[in-house]
Amino acid sequence: MLIALGKEHELKLHLNGALNNGLTKDEIKEVLLQTAIYCGVPAAVVAFRCAREVFKDRKRENVAFIGLGSMGQPMAANLAKEGFAVRSFDLNGTGSSPSVRDAAAGAES
């Protein structure tokens, strides 16, 4: 409905919400592809442009962890895979966790 009505600002809010609730970028792209049929190709192009902006803006977000522990390490790795700039610090001062760096490196390739 937001795409058909050309409500770009509201669409971006909902795209962010969808990502926060666990949808993947590919799932969102599939939905937007369907809008080309129902709302028209020009409206779908605008929707894809909005999604691209949302995806790009989310990559700029930074997340930092102090002490990862058993729950924090997978969480940090998942955030890094999704494009967040993740930095972790341990209490011994040795810097970033190798698993977080590896996940971030894998996300960039």
C-alpha positions as CSV (number, residue, x, y, z in Angstrom):
1,M,0.0,0.0,0.0
2,L,2.8,2.4,0.9
3,I,4.5,1.7,-2.4
4,A,1.3,2.2,-4.4
5,L,0.7,5.5,-2.7
6,G,4.2,6.7,-3.1
7,K,4.8,7.1,0.7
8,E,8.6,6.9,0.5
9,H,9.3,8.1,4.1
10,E,6.9,5.7,5.6
11,L,8.2,2.8,3.5
12,K,11.7,3.4,4.8
13,L,10.4,3.3,8.4
14,H,8.7,0.0,7.7
15,L,11.8,-1.4,5.8
16,N,13.9,-0.7,8.9
17,G,11.3,-2.3,11.1
18,A,11.2,-5.4,8.9
19,L,15.0,-5.7,9.1
20,N,14.8,-5.2,12.9
21,N,12.3,-8.0,13.1
22,G,14.5,-10.5,11.2
23,L,13.7,-10.2,7.6
24,T,16.6,-10.6,5.3
25,K,17.5,-8.2,2.5
26,D,16.7,-10.9,-0.1
27,E,13.2,-11.4,1.4
28,I,12.5,-7.7,1.2
29,K,13.7,-7.6,-2.4
30,E,11.4,-10.4,-3.3
31,V,8.4,-8.5,-1.9
32,L,9.4,-5.4,-3.7
33,L,9.8,-7.3,-6.9
34,Q,6.1,-8.4,-6.6
35,T,5.1,-4.8,-6.3
36,A,6.2,-4.1,-9.9
37,I,3.2,-6.3,-11.0
38,Y,0.6,-4.8,-8.7
39,C,1.8,-1.2,-8.4
40,G,3.7,-0.7,-11.6
41,V,7.3,-0.7,-12.5
42,P,7.9,3.0,-11.7
43,A,6.6,2.6,-8.2
44,A,8.7,-0.5,-7.7
45,V,11.8,1.3,-8.9
46,V,11.2,4.0,-6.3
47,A,10.7,1.3,-3.6
48,F,13.9,-0.4,-4.5
49,R,15.7,3.0,-4.3
50,C,14.2,3.4,-0.8
51,A,15.4,-0.1,0.2
52,R,18.9,0.6,-1.2
53,E,19.0,3.8,1.0
54,V,17.9,1.9,4.1
55,F,20.4,-0.9,3.5
56,K,23.2,1.7,3.0
57,D,22.2,3.7,6.1
58,R,22.2,0.6,8.2
59,K,25.8,-0.2,7.3
60,R,26.9,3.1,8.8
61,E,25.6,2.1,12.2
62,N,28.3,1.2,14.7
63,V,28.0,-1.3,17.5
64,A,30.4,-1.8,20.3
65,F,30.7,-4.6,22.9
66,I,32.6,-4.7,26.1
67,G,33.2,-8.3,27.0
68,L,31.5,-10.7,24.6
69,G,30.8,-13.8,26.7
70,S,28.9,-16.8,25.3
71,M,25.9,-14.8,24.2
72,G,27.6,-11.7,22.9
73,Q,30.1,-13.4,20.5
74,P,27.4,-14.9,18.2
75,M,25.4,-11.7,18.4
76,A,28.4,-9.6,17.4
77,A,29.2,-11.9,14.6
78,N,25.6,-11.8,13.2
79,L,25.6,-8.0,13.4
80,A,29.0,-7.9,11.5
81,K,27.6,-10.2,8.8
82,E,24.6,-7.8,8.4
83,G,27.0,-5.0,7.7
84,F,27.2,-3.2,11.0
85,A,30.6,-1.8,12.0
86,V,31.2,-4.0,15.1
87,R,34.0,-3.4,17.6
88,S,34.5,-5.4,20.7
89,F,36.8,-4.8,23.7
90,D,37.7,-7.3,26.3
91,L,38.5,-6.4,29.9
92,N,42.2,-7.4,29.4
93,G,42.6,-4.7,26.8
94,T,43.7,-6.9,24.0
95,G,41.2,-5.3,21.6
96,S,38.9,-6.8,19.1
97,S,37.8,-10.4,19.3
98,P,39.2,-12.5,16.3
99,S,35.7,-14.1,15.7
100,V,34.2,-10.6,15.3
101,R,36.9,-9.6,12.9
102,D,36.6,-12.8,10.9
103,A,32.8,-12.3,10.7
104,A,33.2,-8.7,9.6
105,A,35.8,-9.7,7.0
106,G,33.5,-12.4,5.7
107,A,30.7,-9.8,5.4
108,E,32.9,-7.6,3.2
109,S,33.8,-10.3,0.8
